[in-house]
Amino acid sequence: MTLPSPSVRGKSTPPGVLELFASCLGLHSNSPQDGYTRINWRDSLPRAERVRVRRHTCDCQPIVYELCQAGGLLFVRRLYRSDAVLVQESDWTRAPQAEQLWTQILMGQAR
């Protein structure tokens, strides 16, 4: 992937940013938008023997989101990494509701 030079983009780019973009290929969620929906995050509990991660955001950020599937339901898992890793989950729902929540998170419409 070739990125335009900083002069073509019209702004001065800090050193290393273009290299980060070139090496960071995962999904990134947008910043929270005005009036975003607050998600009722709950502590993660072992509810299923196996959980499949269907999609995830890039792990270059301190907060990583995962769209997960288990037991026929989907949910979004949030991993907040600071001194330790805090793992929280959204409500477990049917696919259409979880997919909509995932999209809202990516677009900055929910947090």
DRENPALUM-824881 format. One record per residue: residue in one letter; x, y, z of N, C-alpha, C in turn. Coordinates in steps of 0.2 Angstrom, whole numbers, padded with zeros to 4 digits, always signed. Example, Ala and Ser with C-alpha at 12.3 -4.5 7.8 and 13.67 -1.06 7.14 Angstrom:
# residues 2
a+0066-0028+0039+0062-0022+0039+0066-0016+0039 s+0064-0011+0035+0068-0005+0036+0064+0000+0039 
This chain:
# residues 111
m+0004-0006+0000+0000+0000+0000+0004+0006+0000 t+0003+0011-0004+0007+0017-0005+0003+0023-0002 l+0006+0026+0002+0002+0032+0005+0005+0039+0002 p+0001+0044+0001+0003+0050-0002+0008+0053+0003 s+0012+0057+0000+0017+0061+0004+0013+0066+0008 p+0016+0068+0014+0013+0073+0018+0011+0080+0014 s+0016+0082+0009+0014+0088+0005+0008+0087+0001 v+0007+0081-0002+0001+0080-0006-0005+0080-0002 r-0005+0077+0005-0011+0077+0009-0013+0084+0012 g-0008+0089+0011-0010+0096+0013-0008+0097+0020 k-0006+0093+0024-0004+0094+0031+0002+0091+0033 s+0005+0094+0038+0012+0092+0040+0010+0086+0044 t+0014+0080+0043+0013+0074+0047+0019+0073+0051 p+0017+0071+0058+0023+0070+0062+0027+0064+0060 p+0033+0064+0062+0038+0058+0060+0035+0052+0063 g+0035+0047+0058+0033+0040+0060+0026+0038+0059 v+0022+0043+0058+0014+0042+0057+0013+0038+0051 l+0016+0040+0046+0015+0036+0039+0017+0029+0040 e+0023+0028+0043+0025+0021+0044+0020+0017+0049 l+0017+0020+0054+0012+0017+0058+0006+0015+0054 f+0004+0020+0050-0002+0018+0045+0000+0013+0040 a+0006+0013+0038+0008+0007+0033+0008+0001+0036 s+0010+0000+0043+0011-0006+0046+0005-0008+0050 c+0000-0004+0051-0006-0005+0055-0012-0006+0050 l-0013-0013+0049-0018-0014+0044-0025-0016+0047 g-0026-0016+0053-0032-0018+0056-0038-0013+0056 l-0044-0015+0058-0049-0010+0058-0048-0005+0064 h-0050+0001+0063-0049+0006+0069-0056+0009+0070 s-0058+0010+0076-0065+0013+0077-0064+0020+0077 n-0069+0024+0075-0069+0031+0074-0069+0034+0082 s-0067+0040+0083-0068+0043+0089-0075+0044+0091 p-0077+0044+0097-0084+0045+0099-0087+0051+0096 q-0093+0050+0093-0097+0056+0090-0101+0059+0095 d-0103+0065+0093-0107+0069+0098-0114+0065+0099 g-0116+0064+0105-0122+0061+0106-0122+0053+0105 y-0116+0050+0106-0115+0043+0105-0119+0039+0111 t-0121+0033+0109-0124+0029+0113-0120+0025+0118 r-0121+0025+0125-0117+0022+0130-0119+0015+0130 i-0114+0010+0130-0116+0003+0130-0115+0001+0137 n-0120-0003+0139-0120-0006+0146-0115-0012+0146 w-0108-0010+0148-0103-0015+0148-0104-0019+0154 r-0103-0026+0154-0103-0030+0160-0097-0034+0160 d-0095-0036+0166-0089-0040+0167-0090-0046+0163 s-0084-0049+0160-0084-0055+0156-0085-0061+0161 l-0089-0065+0160-0090-0071+0163-0090-0077+0159 p-0087-0083+0161-0087-0089+0157-0094-0092+0156 r-0097-0090+0150-0104-0092+0149-0104-0098+0144 a-0099-0099+0140-0099-0104+0135-0092-0107+0135 e-0092-0114+0133-0085-0117+0133-0080-0114+0128 r-0083-0112+0122-0079-0109+0117-0082-0103+0114 v-0078-0098+0113-0080-0092+0110-0076-0090+0103 r-0080-0089+0098-0077-0087+0092-0076-0080+0091 v-0070-0077+0089-0070-0070+0088-0071-0070+0080 r-0076-0066+0078-0078-0066+0071-0074-0060+0068 r-0073-0054+0072-0070-0048+0069-0067-0045+0075 h-0062-0041+0074-0059-0037+0079-0055-0031+0077 t-0055-0026+0081-0051-0020+0079-0044-0021+0080 c-0040-0016+0078-0032-0017+0078-0030-0016+0085 d-0025-0020+0087-0022-0020+0094-0017-0015+0095 c-0017-0010+0090-0012-0004+0092-0015+0001+0096 q-0021+0000+0098-0025+0005+0103-0025+0002+0110 p-0026+0006+0115-0027+0003+0122-0033+0000+0123 i-0038+0001+0118-0045-0002+0119-0046-0006+0112 v-0047-0013+0113-0048-0017+0107-0055-0020+0108 y-0059-0020+0102-0066-0022+0102-0066-0029+0098 e-0070-0034+0100-0070-0040+0097-0078-0042+0096 l-0080-0043+0090-0086-0046+0089-0086-0054+0090 c-0089-0056+0095-0089-0063+0096-0095-0067+0096 q-0094-0074+0095-0100-0078+0094-0099-0084+0099 a-0105-0086+0102-0105-0092+0106-0112-0094+0108 g-0113-0100+0108-0120-0103+0109-0125-0100+0105 g-0124-0098+0099-0129-0096+0094-0130-0088+0095 l-0127-0085+0100-0128-0078+0101-0121-0074+0099 l-0122-0068+0098-0116-0063+0097-0116-0058+0102 f-0110-0055+0103-0109-0050+0108-0102-0046+0106 v-0101-0041+0109-0095-0037+0108-0091-0037+0114 r-0085-0039+0114-0080-0039+0120-0076-0033+0119 r-0075-0030+0125-0070-0024+0125-0064-0026+0130 l-0058-0025+0127-0052-0027+0131-0049-0020+0132 y-0049-0018+0138-0045-0011+0140-0039-0013+0143 r-0033-0011+0140-0027-0012+0142-0023-0006+0145 s-0022-0007+0151-0018-0001+0155-0013-0005+0159 d-0013-0005+0166-0008-0009+0170-0010-0016+0169 a-0017-0018+0169-0019-0024+0168-0024-0024+0162 v-0027-0030+0160-0032-0030+0155-0039-0031+0158 l-0043-0026+0157-0050-0027+0159-0054-0029+0153 v-0058-0035+0154-0062-0038+0149-0069-0037+0151 q-0073-0034+0146-0080-0033+0147-0084-0035+0141 e-0090-0036+0142-0094-0038+0136-0101-0034+0136 s-0103-0034+0130-0110-0031+0129-0115-0036+0130 d-0122-0035+0130-0127-0040+0131-0126-0045+0125 w-0127-0051+0126-0127-0057+0121-0134-0056+0118 t-0134-0056+0111-0140-0055+0107-0140-0059+0101 r-0145-0058+0097-0145-0061+0091-0141-0057+0086 a-0139-0061+0080-0134-0058+0076-0136-0051+0073 p-0142-0049+0071-0143-0042+0068-0142-0037+0073 q-0144-0038+0080-0143-0033+0085-0135-0032+0086 a-0132-0038+0087-0124-0037+0088-0121-0034+0082 e-0123-0036+0076-0119-0033+0070-0121-0025+0070 q-0127-0023+0072-0128-0016+0072-0124-0013+0077 l-0123-0016+0083-0119-0013+0088-0112-0012+0086 w-0109-0018+0083-0102-0018+0080-0101-0012+0075 t-0106-0011+0071-0105-0005+0066-0106+0001+0070 q-0110+0002+0075-0110+0008+0078-0104+0010+0082 i-0100+0005+0085-0094+0005+0088-0089+0008+0083 l-0088+0005+0077-0083+0006+0072-0084+0014+0070 m-0091+0016+0069-0092+0022+0067-0092+0028+0072 g-0091+0026+0079-0090+0031+0084-0097+0033+0087 q-0102+0029+0085-0109+0031+0087-0111+0027+0094 a-0107+0023+0096-0108+0019+0103-0101+0018+0106 r-0101+0018+0112-0095+0017+0117-0098+0014+0123 
